[in-house]
Amino acid sequence: MAPPQNGSNLTGNFTNQFVQPPWRVALWSVAYSSILATAVFGNLIVMWIILAHKRMRTVTNYFLLNLAFSDASMAAFNTLINFIYATHGDWYFGEAYCKFHNFFPVTSVFASIYSMSAIAVDRYMAIIHPLKPRLSATATKVIIVCIWMLAVVLAFPLCFFSTIKKLPKRTLCYVAWPRPSEDPFMYHTIVALLVYVLPLVVMGITYTIVGLTLWGGEIPGDSSDNYQGQLRAKRKVVKMMIIVVVTFAICWLPYHVYFLVTGLNKQLVRWKFIQQIYLSVMWLAMSSTMYNPIIYCCLNSRFRAGFKRVFRWCPFVRVSDYDELELRAMQHKVARQSSMYTLSRIETTVVTVCDPSEPTGHTGRKSLHNHQHNGCSNPTKSKEVKYMQSDLKEEFC
């Protein structure tokens, strides 16, 4: 993620031809600072909402947690440093941070895009193949660890070959490739394919199939009375994730195009206005880290309730009782009335027949026979279970 003037082919330049007037530096400072503040604070709130509320600890939300962590980390560790180095053309942070500075963005972007890909596959399996087993929490954590391990492998060459060079008037941080004329373009091509093209193709295919199913037909295996409500909920989830993916694709497309074009025509890095173009594409790419919390807040009621709780001190933010219930974990309250057992939750009612003489310690072994009122004629031989319409293992967030 080095600025255009850092390439090894420019290490012989002792002067910095990219000095900007103070007013332009001030404008870019405001632009990059807004990314830093919004991305870090917004993604930390998303992480708190998921970790602090049991109801939000779903399999898919763990991938969102990983996405928020990678975005917040990249915004915190790279956005400001990128701006300072691209603006001044002088590296102030030492060789160790130079290696980390070039290494971590690729790692973070890889983790982000493949977390989104995992969510797309998870949604595909949940909607197209609802009867197949879903990912467990343990399997989800293993997948997240594997994503980060693959990200480290992909970004390792940047860390290994990164170095600094002290010139008479400035210090450069750059990647000293063994073959400077071939390796940079080859590596950026591989990165563009693995971190941009391939996952977007996978997500495009999965969300197209899911979209055609949700908006063009019935969900396989779903014939309950709550079909319309479940359909609307699943549409909202897919709509939100499609917006997240499209936003990522738009933000990072100019960045990948920039490095591919400058790799094909190396003289472009000496162009007078290349610094402004680099700052623009880098700002757009870095801004992808701040949009997701805004999207979650606008399109998901539970995340919106979490943001309201964080900003409840603001005079124009009002936290309603409904908002409080949105993040509250479901609690089972068992009440025994003669031989009727009631587990009170909300909305959908499930009735199953049981033997009133059965010991209370074994009632949990009875299976549910029907997902709606089955017209049990003897109330003394039944137990009524009311539960939330959104099952934690099935619903997205």
C-alpha positions in Angstrom: 0.0 0.0 0.0 2.8 2.3 -0.8 2.3 5.7 -2.4 3.3 6.2 -6.0 6.6 7.9 -5.3 8.0 5.0 -3.1 8.8 2.5 -5.8 12.3 1.2 -6.0 12.7 2.8 -9.4 12.5 6.2 -7.7 15.0 5.7 -4.9 17.5 7.8 -6.6 15.4 10.9 -6.3 16.9 13.0 -3.5 14.2 15.8 -3.6 10.5 15.5 -3.1 8.6 16.7 -6.1 5.2 16.2 -4.5 5.2 19.0 -2.0 1.6 20.4 -1.6 0.4 23.9 -0.6 -0.9 24.1 3.1 -4.5 24.6 2.1 -4.6 21.4 0.1 -2.9 19.4 2.9 -5.6 20.8 5.3 -8.4 19.6 3.1 -6.9 16.1 2.7 -6.3 16.1 6.5 -10.0 16.7 7.2 -11.0 14.0 4.6 -8.7 11.3 6.1 -9.5 12.2 9.7 -13.2 11.8 9.0 -12.5 8.2 7.8 -10.3 7.5 10.9 -12.9 8.7 13.4 -16.0 7.2 11.8 -14.5 3.8 10.9 -12.8 3.2 14.3 -15.7 4.4 16.4 -18.4 2.9 14.3 -16.8 -0.5 14.0 -16.0 -0.6 17.7 -19.7 0.0 18.4 -20.6 -2.9 16.0 -18.2 -5.2 17.9 -19.7 -4.1 21.2 -23.2 -4.8 20.0 -22.3 -8.3 18.9 -20.1 -9.3 21.9 -22.2 -7.7 24.7 -25.6 -9.1 23.7 -26.2 -12.8 23.6 -29.0 -12.4 21.1 -26.5 -11.0 18.6 -24.1 -13.9 18.9 -25.2 -15.8 15.8 -23.0 -17.7 13.4 -23.3 -15.1 10.7 -22.7 -12.2 13.1 -19.4 -13.7 14.1 -18.3 -13.1 10.5 -19.6 -9.5 10.8 -17.5 -9.2 14.0 -14.5 -10.3 12.0 -15.3 -7.8 9.3 -15.7 -5.0 11.8 -12.4 -5.9 13.5 -10.5 -5.9 10.2 -12.0 -2.6 9.1 -11.3 -0.9 12.5 -7.8 -2.2 12.5 -6.9 -1.0 9.0 -8.5 2.4 9.7 -6.5 2.8 13.0 -3.1 1.5 11.8 -2.9 2.5 8.2 -5.3 5.4 7.2 -3.4 8.2 8.9 0.0 6.8 8.2 -0.8 6.4 4.5 -2.0 10.0 4.4 1.1 11.4 6.1 3.5 9.5 3.9 1.6 10.2 0.6 1.5 13.9 1.5 5.0 14.5 2.7 6.9 11.8 0.8 9.0 11.2 3.8 8.9 8.1 6.0 9.1 8.9 9.8 8.1 5.6 11.4 11.1 3.3 11.1 11.7 0.0 9.2 9.6 -2.2 11.5 6.5 -0.2 10.9 7.3 0.1 7.2 7.0 -3.7 7.0 3.8 -3.7 9.0 2.4 -0.7 7.0 2.8 -2.6 3.7 1.8 -6.0 5.1 -1.3 -5.3 7.1 -3.7 -3.6 4.6 -3.6 -6.6 2.3 -4.1 -8.9 5.3 -7.1 -6.8 6.5 -8.7 -6.5 3.1 -8.4 -10.2 2.5 -10.1 -10.9 5.9 -12.8 -8.4 5.1 -13.7 -9.7 1.7 -13.6 -13.3 2.6 -15.8 -12.7 5.7 -18.3 -11.2 3.3 -17.9 -14.3 1.1 -18.5 -16.6 4.0 -21.7 -14.6 4.9 -22.9 -15.0 1.3 -22.3 -18.8 1.3 -24.0 -19.0 4.7 -27.1 -17.1 3.4 -27.1 -19.3 0.3 -27.1 -22.5 2.4 -29.8 -21.2 4.8 -32.2 -20.1 2.1 -31.5 -22.5 -0.8 -30.8 -25.6 1.4 -32.6 -24.9 4.7 -32.6 -28.6 5.7 -28.9 -29.1 5.6 -26.9 -28.6 8.8 -25.7 -25.1 9.5 -22.3 -24.0 10.7 -21.6 -24.3 14.4 -20.0 -21.6 16.5 -16.8 -23.7 16.6 -16.7 -24.3 12.9 -17.3 -20.5 12.3 -14.3 -19.7 14.5 -12.1 -22.2 12.7 -13.1 -20.6 9.4 -12.2 -17.1 10.7 -8.8 -18.4 11.8 -8.2 -20.0 8.4 -9.1 -16.7 6.7 -6.5 -14.8 8.7 -3.9 -17.5 8.1 -4.4 -17.3 4.3 -4.4 -13.5 4.5 -1.0 -13.6 6.3 0.4 -16.0 3.6 -0.8 -13.7 0.8 0.6 -10.6 2.3 3.9 -12.1 3.6 6.0 -11.1 0.5 5.2 -7.4 1.2 6.4 -7.8 4.7 9.5 -9.8 3.7 10.7 -7.4 1.0 9.7 -4.1 2.6 12.6 -1.9 3.6 13.5 1.8 4.1 16.2 3.8 2.3 17.6 7.0 3.7 18.3 9.6 1.2 20.1 13.0 1.9 16.7 14.9 2.3 14.2 12.2 3.0 13.6 8.5 3.9 11.7 6.1 1.7 9.6 3.1 2.6 9.1 0.7 -0.3 9.0 -2.9 -1.4 12.4 -4.0 -2.8 11.2 -6.7 -5.1 14.0 -9.0 -6.5 12.8 -8.2 -10.0 11.6 -4.6 -9.9 10.4 -4.5 -13.5 8.2 -7.6 -13.2 7.4 -8.6 -9.6 5.3 -5.6 -8.5 2.8 -5.9 -11.4 2.6 -9.7 -11.1 1.9 -9.4 -7.3 -0.7 -6.7 -7.7 -2.4 -8.8 -10.4 -2.5 -11.8 -8.1 -3.8 -9.6 -5.2 -6.5 -8.1 -7.4 -7.7 -11.6 -8.5 -7.7 -13.2 -5.1 -8.8 -10.2 -3.0 -11.3 -8.6 -5.4 -12.3 -10.5 -8.6 -12.7 -14.0 -7.2 -14.7 -13.3 -4.0 -16.9 -10.8 -5.9 -17.7 -13.4 -8.5 -18.6 -15.9 -5.8 -20.8 -13.4 -4.0 -22.3 -12.3 -7.2 -23.4 -15.9 -8.1 -24.6 -16.7 -4.6 -26.6 -13.5 -4.1 -28.1 -13.8 -7.6 -29.4 -17.2 -6.9 -30.6 -16.2 -3.4 -32.2 -13.0 -4.9 -34.1 -15.0 -7.6 -35.3 -17.3 -4.9 -36.4 -14.6 -2.5 -37.9 -12.2 -5.0 -39.0 -14.7 -7.7 -40.3 -17.7 -6.0 -40.9 -19.6 -2.7 -38.3 -20.5 -0.2 -37.7 -24.3 -0.4 -39.0 -26.2 2.6 -40.9 -23.2 4.1 -44.6 -23.6 4.4 -45.3 -22.2 7.9 -48.0 -19.6 8.7 -45.2 -17.1 9.2 -44.0 -17.5 5.6 -44.5 -13.9 4.6 -42.9 -12.5 7.7 -39.9 -14.8 7.3 -39.6 -13.9 3.7 -39.6 -10.2 4.4 -36.9 -10.7 7.1 -34.7 -12.7 4.8 -35.1 -10.2 2.0 -33.9 -7.4 4.4 -30.9 -9.4 5.4 -29.9 -10.2 1.8 -30.6 -6.6 0.7 -28.3 -5.3 3.5 -25.4 -7.6 2.6 -25.7 -6.8 -1.1 -25.4 -3.1 -0.3 -22.3 -3.9 1.8 -20.7 -5.9 -1.0 -21.5 -3.3 -3.7 -20.1 -0.6 -1.5 -16.9 -2.5 -1.1 -16.6 -3.2 -4.8 -17.1 0.4 -5.7 -14.6 1.7 -3.1 -11.8 -0.7 -4.1 -12.1 -0.8 -7.9 -10.2 2.5 -8.6 -7.4 1.3 -6.2 -6.8 -1.9 -8.1 -7.1 -0.2 -11.5 -4.6 2.4 -10.3 -1.9 -0.1 -9.4 -2.5 -2.2 -12.6 -2.3 0.9 -14.8 0.8 2.3 -13.2 2.3 -1.2 -13.3 1.8 -1.3 -17.0 3.0 2.3 -17.5 5.7 3.1 -14.9 6.2 6.6 -16.2 2.8 7.6 -14.8 4.2 7.7 -11.2 6.3 10.8 -12.3 3.3 12.6 -13.6 2.6 16.0 -11.9 -0.9 15.1 -10.7 -0.4 11.5 -9.8 -0.2 12.3 -6.1 -3.7 13.8 -6.1 -5.0 10.8 -8.0 -3.3 8.4 -5.5 -4.7 10.3 -2.5 -8.2 10.2 -4.1 -8.2 6.5 -4.8 -6.6 5.7 -1.4 -9.2 7.9 0.3 -12.0 6.0 -1.5 -10.5 2.6 -0.6 -9.9 3.5 3.0 -13.5 4.9 3.3 -14.8 1.4 2.7 -14.0 0.8 6.4 -16.5 3.4 7.6 -19.6 2.6 5.6 -20.6 -0.7 7.1 -21.7 0.5 10.5 -23.8 3.2 8.8 -25.4 0.5 6.6 -26.1 -1.7 9.6 -27.7 1.1 11.5 -29.9 2.2 8.7 -31.1 -1.3 7.5 -31.1 -3.5 10.7 -33.3 -2.8 13.7 -31.2 -4.6 16.2 -28.0 -2.8 15.2 -30.0 0.5 15.2 -31.2 -0.3 18.7 -27.5 -0.8 19.7 -26.4 2.5 18.2 -29.3 4.3 20.0 -28.1 2.8 23.3 -24.6 4.1 22.7 -25.9 7.6 21.7 -28.7 7.8 24.2 -27.0 10.8 25.8 -27.7 12.8 22.7 -30.9 15.0 23.2 -32.3 13.9 19.8 -31.8 10.2 20.3 -34.7 8.4 22.0 -34.5 4.7 23.1 -37.9 3.2 23.1 -39.1 0.0 24.9 -39.0 -1.7 21.5 -35.4 -0.8 21.1 -34.6 -2.3 24.5 -36.4 -5.5 23.6 -34.5 -5.8 20.3 -31.2 -6.6 22.0 -32.5 -8.4 25.1 -31.7 -12.1 25.2 -34.7 -14.5 25.2 -35.5 -15.8 28.6 -37.6 -18.9 29.3 -40.0 -18.4 32.2 -41.5 -21.7 33.3 -44.7 -21.6 35.3 -46.6 -24.7 36.5 -50.3 -24.6 36.7 -51.8 -28.0 37.6 -50.6 -30.2 34.7 -50.0 -27.3 32.2 -46.5 -26.0 31.6 -46.0 -22.6 29.9 -42.7 -21.3 28.5 -43.4 -17.7 27.7 -41.7 -16.0 24.8 -43.3 -14.0 22.0 -45.4 -14.3 18.9 -45.4 -17.9 17.5 -47.2 -20.6 19.5 -46.1 -24.3 19.4 -48.2 -27.0 21.0 -47.2 -30.6 21.7 -48.9 -33.4 23.5 -47.4 -34.9 26.6 -48.3 -37.2 29.4 -49.4 -35.2 32.6 -48.0 -38.0 34.7 -44.5 -37.6 33.2 -41.9 -36.3 35.7 -41.0 -32.7 35.3 -37.3 -33.5 34.9 -38.0 -35.4 31.6 -40.3 -32.9 29.9 -37.4 -31.6 27.9 -37.2 -35.0 26.1 -40.6 -34.5 24.3 -40.3 -33.3 20.8 -42.4 -30.6 19.2 -44.9 -32.2 16.8 -46.5 -29.1 15.2 -45.4 -25.5 14.6 -48.9 -24.1 15.1 -52.0 -24.6 17.1 -53.1 -28.2 16.6 -56.4 -27.9 18.3 -55.5 -30.1 21.3 -58.8 -31.1 22.9 -57.6 -31.7 26.4 -55.8 -28.7 28.0 -54.7 -30.8 31.0 -52.6 -32.9 28.7 -50.8 -30.3 26.8 -48.0 -27.8 27.3 -47.9 -24.5 25.5 -44.6 -23.0 24.3 -44.4 -19.5 23.0 -41.1 -18.4 21.4 -39.5 -15.7 19.4 -40.1 -15.8 15.7 -36.4 -15.3 15.0 -34.4 -18.3 16.0 -30.8 -17.4 16.9 -29.4 -20.2 14.8 -31.4 -19.2 11.8 -31.8 -15.4 11.8 -29.0 -13.2 10.6 -28.7 -10.6 13.3 
